[in-house]
């Protein structure tokens, strides 16, 4: 195994196309598993495409920046690749969290996905924005994640890095106010 991996890495460093294809075939499962498990532990929502994007970015970085030259202990390539995939998954989560926490982007009507008709979708978002106008930014994000994106209290707590009881309390209290405000907007 050691000689085989060592030889494969050397051939990839020389940029042999066949070696690179073999490298991708051989290690894509490891990268997939490592990235997926790291994302699962985060408690954040992620999709299949997110994992595939992370894997693709890892392979692209290895190729473009000749990162395989940095691997000193070639017999430990699995550990090196696993750590790299997990690190890229963490970076992905940070970027995703920053995008979602940007209040302007989060409350942009164009970013809302709904099964309803376009007319109904805009009307519902307008009503929601009117109803939550005076809420604190954190409360707006929590309610939006719950109501619009259908996230569970546990998912929201993990994403916001706050206790689940806090999320449940905010949602319960604010939903009561929302019931009243929807009637007046």
GIDA-V447385 format. One record per residue. N is the residue number from 1. OMEGA is omega in whole degrees, -180 to 180 (* if undefined). NEAR is the number of other C-alpha atoms within 8 Angstrom. D_FIRST is the distance of its C-alpha to the first C-alpha in Angstrom with 2 decimals. Layout:
BEGIN
N/OMEGA/NEAR/D_FIRST, N/OMEGA/NEAR/D_FIRST
END
This chain:
BEGIN
1/-178/5/0.00, 2/-179/7/3.81, 3/-180/6/5.60, 4/180/7/5.06, 5/180/11/6.07, 6/179/10/8.38, 7/179/8/9.83, 8/180/10/10.45, 9/179/12/12.15, 10/179/8/14.12, 11/177/11/15.31, 12/178/13/16.35, 13/177/10/18.20, 14/176/6/20.00, 15/174/8/20.88, 16/-176/9/19.83, 17/-179/7/20.92, 18/179/6/18.56, 19/-179/12/15.53, 20/177/11/17.31, 21/178/8/17.96, 22/179/8/14.37, 23/180/11/13.59, 24/179/9/16.54, 25/-175/8/15.73, 26/-171/7/12.25, 27/-179/9/13.57, 28/178/9/17.26, 29/178/8/17.12, 30/179/10/15.76, 31/179/12/18.48, 32/-178/12/21.03, 33/-178/8/20.56, 34/-180/12/20.64, 35/-178/16/23.71, 36/-180/9/25.46, 37/179/8/25.20, 38/178/11/26.50, 39/179/13/29.32, 40/-179/8/30.21, 41/-178/6/30.61, 42/-177/8/32.97, 43/179/10/35.53, 44/176/11/36.17, 45/174/5/36.49, 46/179/7/33.83, 47/179/6/33.26, 48/-179/6/30.48, 49/177/6/31.33, 50/180/8/30.93, 51/180/13/27.28, 52/177/9/26.66, 53/179/8/28.54, 54/-180/13/26.44, 55/-180/13/23.15, 56/180/8/24.81, 57/177/8/26.06, 58/180/11/22.70, 59/180/9/21.24, 60/179/8/24.56, 61/179/10/24.58, 62/-178/10/21.12, 63/-174/8/22.39, 64/-176/7/25.95, 65/-179/6/25.44, 66/-176/9/22.37, 67/-180/10/20.81, 68/177/9/17.27, 69/-179/7/18.93, 70/-176/5/19.59, 71/-178/9/16.03, 72/-179/5/16.10, 73/-173/6/13.15, 74/178/10/10.41, 75/179/9/7.91, 76/-179/7/10.69, 77/179/10/11.01, 78/180/9/11.47, 79/-180/7/14.33, 80/180/9/15.76, 81/179/10/16.01, 82/178/12/17.44, 83/179/9/19.99, 84/179/9/20.90, 85/180/15/21.59, 86/178/11/23.61, 87/179/8/25.55, 88/176/11/26.42, 89/177/13/27.51, 90/177/10/29.78, 91/178/8/31.21, 92/-179/9/31.84, 93/179/10/33.71, 94/-180/8/35.80, 95/180/8/36.82, 96/180/8/37.63, 97/178/9/39.65, 98/179/8/41.53, 99/-177/9/42.43, 100/-179/9/43.67, 101/176/8/45.60, 102/-171/8/47.44, 103/-179/9/50.65, 104/-180/6/51.97, 105/-178/9/48.91, 106/-177/11/48.63, 107/177/9/52.25, 108/-177/8/52.30, 109/-179/7/53.56, 110/-178/4/51.30, 111/-177/8/48.20, 112/178/8/49.38, 113/-178/6/47.97, 114/176/6/50.36, 115/-177/4/50.95, 116/178/6/54.64, 117/-178/7/56.61, 118/-179/6/56.63, 119/-179/6/60.19, 120/-178/8/59.46, 121/-178/10/56.31, 122/179/9/58.22, 123/-180/8/61.11, 124/-180/8/58.92, 125/177/9/57.14, 126/179/8/60.52, 127/-180/10/61.82, 128/-180/9/58.85, 129/177/9/59.09, 130/-175/8/62.80, 131/-177/11/62.32, 132/-175/9/59.70, 133/-176/6/61.41, 134/-178/5/62.50, 135/175/7/59.34, 136/-180/6/57.11, 137/-180/7/54.04, 138/179/6/51.70, 139/178/11/53.78, 140/-179/10/53.73, 141/-179/11/49.93, 142/180/12/49.65, 143/180/11/52.25, 144/178/10/50.80, 145/-179/11/47.32, 146/-172/12/48.97, 147/-174/8/51.63, 148/-175/9/50.27, 149/176/9/46.50, 150/-179/7/46.76, 151/178/9/44.43, 152/178/7/44.66, 153/-180/10/46.00, 154/179/8/42.59, 155/-180/11/40.90, 156/179/15/43.70, 157/178/12/43.53, 158/-180/12/39.82, 159/-177/10/40.37, 160/-179/6/43.45, 161/176/6/42.08, 162/-180/8/45.25, 163/-180/7/46.07, 164/178/11/46.33, 165/178/6/49.89, 166/178/8/50.89, 167/-179/13/49.65, 168/-180/9/51.51, 169/180/8/54.67, 170/-179/10/54.70, 171/-179/11/54.18, 172/-178/8/56.84, 173/-177/8/59.41, 174/177/10/58.88, 175/177/8/58.86, 176/177/8/62.29, 177/180/8/63.50, 178/179/10/61.91, 179/180/8/63.90, 180/-176/8/67.05, 181/180/9/66.06, 182/-180/10/65.07, 183/-175/6/68.69, 184/-178/5/70.06, 185/*/7/67.80
END
